[in-house]
Amino acid sequence: MTGTRQAWLVARREMRERSRSRAFQASVAFLIVAVAAVLILPALLKPSSTRDVGVTDPAPAALAATIAQQAHVAGITARVHPYASLATGEQAVRQGQVDVLVAGAQRLEWKGKPDEQLKAVVTGAVQLATVRERARAAGMSPGALAALLAPLPLANVQLGSAPGRSPGDEAAVVVMTGVLFFGISVFGQMVLTGVLEEKASRVVEVLLARIPPRALLAGKIAGIGLLGLAQIGVTALAALAAVAAVPAVDVPAVRGTVLAWALVWFVLGYALYATVYGALGSLGSRVEDAQSVAGPVMVVMVVAYFATFATIGQPGSDFARAISYFPLTAPMAMPDRIAMGAAAWWEPVIAALITLAATAGLVQLAGRVYTRAILHSGPTLSLRDVWPDKAASDPGPSGAGRRQAAPALTPPGVTAEGRTAMTGSDLTRHRVLITVLTCIGVLVCVAVAVFTADVIIGIAAGAGFIAVANQMVRLWTRHTGPPPAHR
């Protein structure tokens, strides 16, 4: 059986088992309900656009028609109620039957605080009806009056932060960035917990009897990714159904090409991060180890997310262009630049090729880590414990390769719980390394601030570098037990 066939069998198993779980079904139902509620409730709770206006004599003959016409222009519906006497009209106001009473075309009477929009509509209608009546009394023809009172049309243009883009485009970018971040992080975490669950339950030992480690990891990533795409598709269909059911829902318009590129970058981003999640998951032995082993990639994703937000208002800047090419930030940064119209047609293609190349390299690296650590049980490993070295990988005189198991030796200083007590020299090296990385982070902060002419972006970049560097040092130097025994 080929490796592709084996990986596909694992992917089918992942989709079948996870789609049957109550947790996954509950999450799908929750997302559908949440999306429908977010779209429909604001439209249902929106105040009614219908207003009731009372009118008493004396009033211009065309006042009722003028009020209705002016209200229509303002985007509301006005229902005019004539009253024979002022007392009857005021009683209707007190009882809430009408919103405002036009008393003899001389004053407006309200039950409480005036509605400023309705006030402007009714005031303009009274003045317009009065002018028309006076013009008719003066002998002015209706055509001349209409030409005199014809309003000058003014166009309304909403300016976004980027030239040529409206606030609707920016709203679509914000929503799309959130969806990409949510999808990649959630489904990447599912790969991480899946690896740890199989290690804790010893299921992985049964699977590895028939399937190579790399095919097992590839199948798990593919299966969870396809299931994630299906979940996003179902949620999108629920959103479309909500929009169709309630036409008043205001949804930012997104071009088809932008959606297509967003889907491409979701797949690329998920493949990149899920590979890292799967490799790091093999370092632990329990589900409780998930947060400790996945710390660096979580920090990287958060930094990438906020770095992308910093470029929404300036998608054509050098900083935005740089992070849209960097593989770890490209899955969220490049779709935003595409949506804002700041990327040439060839830029997403080049960035996608760079991300694919980076993913291919990570697959080789992660596959090696996964192969060496997946059968380990006990304390959490560090990357240094599973990093391939020449002595472990070169065949010896007997011709045995690295698959030959070496006796598990307990390193000096290991406690009863399997954790290493850091020696004085190790502690000194650790502190020196952290100090050096912190200084580099400060230099990164200054360089980015000067490069982008934005102090906030510089501080965020420096803080992000220091956070990621510290997490990587912890993951590399944390020695939690003997090196893994290979089979």
N, C-alpha and C positions, 0 to 999 in steps of 0.2 A: 504494500500500500504506500503510495507516495505521501510526501510530507503535506502537500496541499490537501489531499483527501483526508488525512488524519486531522489537520487543522479544521477542516469544514465539519467533520464529525463532532469535534469539541465545540465548535460554534453552535451547531444545531442543539447540542445538549444544553449549552448555556441558555439559549433562547427558550427552549422548552421548559427547563426547570425554573428559570426566573420568572417567566410569564405566568406560571402556575402559582407562584407564591402570593400569599395574601398581601404581603407588604408592597409588592410591585403593583398589584391590582388596586390597592388602596391609594397608592401614590398617583396612578393614572386618573382615578376617579377624583382625587383631590385637585389635581391640576385642571381637569376639565371644569369642575365646579368653580374653582378660583378664577380661571380665565373668563368664564361666562359671567361671573359676578362682577368682576372688574369692568367689563365692557357694558353690561346691561344696567347695573344698578345706578350709575351716574345719570344715564338717560332717563330711567324711570323716576328718579328722585329730582330731576330737573324741574324747577317751577313751571307751572302752566303759562303758556304765552297768550292765553285768552284773557281779556280785560272787559269789564262791564262799566259803561259810562252812562250816567243819567243826565238828561237835558231838560231844563224847564224854560218856559217862555218868559220874556221875549227872547228869541234867538234867531239868527239868520236862517233862511229857509233851507239852504244847502248844508247846514252845519253837520247833520248826521252823516251825510255821504262824505263830507270832507274829513271828518274824524276817522271813518272807516278807511278812506284812501290813505291818509297820513300814517295810520297804524300799520297798514300793509307794507308801506315803504320801510317802516322801522322794524319789520319782522315780527310783529305781533298781530293778534286778531282782536278787534274791538267790536263789542256788541253794544249798540246804542239803545237806551230805554227812555222814551219821552214820558214826562210826568206833568200832569195838569196843574199842579200847584207846587210851590216851594216846600211847604210842610210835608207833602207826600214824598218828594225827592229826598229831603233830609232824613225822613224816617227810613227810607230804603238804604241810605248810607249807614245809619246807626245799626241796622239789622244785617249788614254785610251783603245786601243784595247787589249793590253796585260799589265799584272801587272809588269812584269820584263823581261828584255832581257838578255840572256846569250850570250855575245859577244865573239865568238871564244873560248869558254871554258876558258877565262882568266879574265873576269870581269862581274859584274852584273850591269845593268843600270836600274834606277828607275825614275819614273816621279816626285815623292816626297820622303817623308820619307819611308825608307825600311820597309816592312812587316817582322818582325823578324821570325815568324814561317815559312813563305815561303822562306826567306833567308836561314834558316838552312836546309830546305828540298832540295833546289836547290844546295846549296854548297855541301852538302853530296852526292847528286846524281852525280855532276860533278867529285868529288874526286873518288867516287866508280867506275864510268865509265872509268875514266883515269887509275885507278889501274888495272882494268880488261883488258884494252887494252895493257898496258905494260906487264902484266903477260902472255898474249897470245903471244906477240912478243918475250918474253923470253922462250917460249916453255912450260910453266906450263899448266898442264891439267886443264880443267874446273872443274873436281871433286875436285882436290887438292885446287884450288883457292876458290871454294865454302866452303870447310871445313875450310880454313884459315880465310875467311871473315865472317863465320857464327856468328851472334851476340849471346851474352849470354843472355838468357831470364831472366828478372827481374819481380817479382810480385809486384803489387801496392796494398798497404793496407792503407785504410783511418782509422786513429785512432780517436775515439770520446773521450769525456771527461771521460766516464765511460769505464772500461775494458770490452772488448767483444762486444762493441756497436760502430757502425759507425756514422759519422755525419748525415747520412740519418735517422737513428733511432732518433737522437736528433731533427732533423727537424720535423719528424712526431710527436714527443712529443710536440713540441712548437705549431704546428698547432692544435693538438688535445686539448691541454689546452685552447687555444684561443676559439675553437668552444664550448667547455663545458662551459667556463665562459660566452661567449656571449649568448648561448642558455638558461642557467639557469637564468641569470640576465634579459634577455629580456622577457622571458615568465613569470618569477616571477613578473616583473613589470606589465605585462598584467593582472595578477590576482589582483594586487593592484589597478590599475586604473579601472578595472571592478567593484570591490567592491565600489569604490568611485562614479563611474558613476551611479550605481544603487541606491546608497543612495541619490545622488543629484537629481535624477529624480523621486524619490519616488517609483520606480519600486519594490524595495526590500520589501516594505510594502505589495504590492499585492502578491508577491511570498511567503512571510512568512505566509500569510493567509492559504496556503495549504501545505507548506513544512517547516519542522523544520530548524532552523538556521544552525545546523551542517551538515545536508544533503545538504543544499544550498551551503555552503562553500566547502564541499567535491566534489560536482558536478562541481562547477566552476573550482576547481583545476584540476580535471580529464579531463574536456573538453578542457581547454586551453593547458594542457600537451599533450593530444593526437593530437591536432591541431599543436602544436609545433613539435612533432615527424614527422608528415606528412610534414611539411615545411622543416625540415632538410632532410627527405628522398628525396623530390623533388629536393632540392639543390644538394644532393649527386648524384642523377641520372644525373643532368645537368653537374656535374664535370666529371662523367664517360663518358658521351657523348663527352665532350670536349677533353678528353684524347684519346678517340677512333678516333675522327676526325683528331687530330693532333698528330701523333705518336712521334713527336719530343719533346712533353711536358715532362719535367722532374718532376716526382711526387715521393716523398719518399714512399718506400714500407712499408706497415703495415700488420702485421700478423692478421689472422682472429680472433684468440683468443683475441688479443688486442682490436680489433673493438667491439667484443661482450662485453667485460668488460667495454669499454667506453660507450656503450649503457646502460648497467646496471647502471653505476654510474651516467649517465645523469638522468635517471629516479629517482634514489635515491636522488640526489642533488636537482632536481627540486621539488620533493615531500617535502623535508625538508624546502627549502627556500620559496617555494610558500605558505606553511602553515603559515609561519611567515609573509609573505607579506599580505596574506588575513586577518590575525588577526590585523596587524597594520593598514591596510586600513580601518577597521571598526572604528578606532579612529577619523578619519577625517569626514568631511561632504561635501567637495568639491574636485574636481579633483586637484585644486591648492594646496591642503594639502598633496599631494603625497610625495613630497620631504621631508617635515618636519617630517612626521610620519615614513618614511622608512629610515631615516638617519642611524640608527645603523646597519641594515642588509646590506645596501650598503657598509658601511665601512668594515664590516666583510668580504664581498665578495671580495673587492679589496685587503684587507690584505691577505686573503687566496690565491688569484691569484698570488700575488708577492711572497708569501712564497713558493708556488709551484715552481715558476721559480728559486728560490734560490737553489732548490734541484736537478735540472736537471743534473748538473755536478757531483753531489754526491748522487745518489739515495739510496746508501746503508748506509748512515750516520744515526746516532741515531736521529738527528733532522728530517730527511726525514721520518724515520719510525714512529716517534711520530705524526707528522701532518697527516700521511696517516691513522692513527687510529682515530684521533679526528674528530667527526662527521661534524663539520663546514668546515673543510679543506679536509676531506677524498675524497669528490667527484671529486676534481681536483688533489690531491696529489697521491692517490692510482693508478689511471690509468697511471700516468707518471712512477711510479715505476714498474708497470707491463710491460709497453712498453720498459723500459730500462733493463728488466730482473733482477731486484733487489729484487723482491718479490717472496717468496715461494708460492706454490699453495694454501696453507691454509690461508695465510695472507689476500688476498682479501675477502675470505669468512668470516673471523672473523670481519674484518672492516665493511663489509656489514651488518652483524648482529648487530654490535654496532650502525651503522647509522640508521638501521630500528628501534631499540629500542628507540633511541633518537627522531626519527620522530614520533613514537607512543606517546611518552610523550608530544611532542610539539603539536600533534593533540588534546590531551586532554586539554592542557593549552590554545592553540589558540582557540579551540572551545568555551571554557568558556569566553574568552575575546570577541570573535566575538558575542556570544549570548547576552552579556550584553551591547555591544556598538553599534550593528548594527542599532537599531532603534533610536539612538540619532541623533538629528539635532541641528545645531548651531555651537558654537566654538569647536575647536579641543580638544579632551579629552587627558588626560595623562593616563598612565597605572595605576597610583594610584587611578584614578577616577573609573576605572572599575574592580579593583582587588577585588575578592570576599572576603567578611568578614563574620564573624559569625552572626552578627546582621542582615545582609541582606539576608542570605541564610537559617537560621534556621526558622522553622515555629513558629509562635507566638501562643498565647493562643487560638486564633480563628481557628487555624489549617491552616491558609493561608501560603503557601510556598513563595518562593522568586519570584514567578511569579506575586504576588500581587503588584500592583504599589504603590509606596510611593510618597507622594507629593514632587515635586521638590523644594528644598529650595535653595535660593541663598546664598552662603557662604559669610562671611564678606570679604570686600576688593575687590569684583568683580566690574570691571569698566563697563561703559555703553556698551562697545564692548563685554563684557562677559569674559574678561581676568582678572586674579587675580593679584593684586599688591602684590609683595613679601614683607613680613614684615621683620623687622630687624633680628629677631631670625631665620626666614627661610633663609634669606640671609647669616647669619653667618654659619648655618648648611650646606648650599650649598657650601660655600667656603671651609669649613673644609673637606667636603666629596671630593671635587675636589682635594684638596691638598693631602689627604690620597691616593687617586687613582693615582695621579701623582707620589707620592713616590713609590707606588707599581709598577707602570710602569717602574721606574728607576731600581728597584730591578729585575724585569723581564728582562730588558735589560742586566743587568750584569750577571744574571744567565744563560740566553741563550747564551751570548757571551762566557762565560766560558765553558758551556756544549758543544757548537759546535766548539769552538776554532775559531770563525769567528766574528769579531767585527761588520761587516756590517749586518749580520743576527741578531745579538743581538740588534743593534739600531733599525732595522726594526720591530722586535718583540715588543720592548718596546714602540715604537711610535704607533704601531698598537693597543696595549693594551690601551694606554692612549686615543687614538681616539675613540675606541669602548666604553670605560668606560664613557667618556664625553658624547657621544651620548645617552647612556643608562640613565645617570643621567638626561639629558634634557628630555628624553621621559618619565621618571618616575615622575619627579618633576614638569613638566610644567602643571599648573592648568589653564585651559582655559574656565572653566565654571562649572555649577552645575553637579553633578553626573547624569548619565543617568537614565531615568525613565524606569522601566522594565514592560513588559506586560506579 
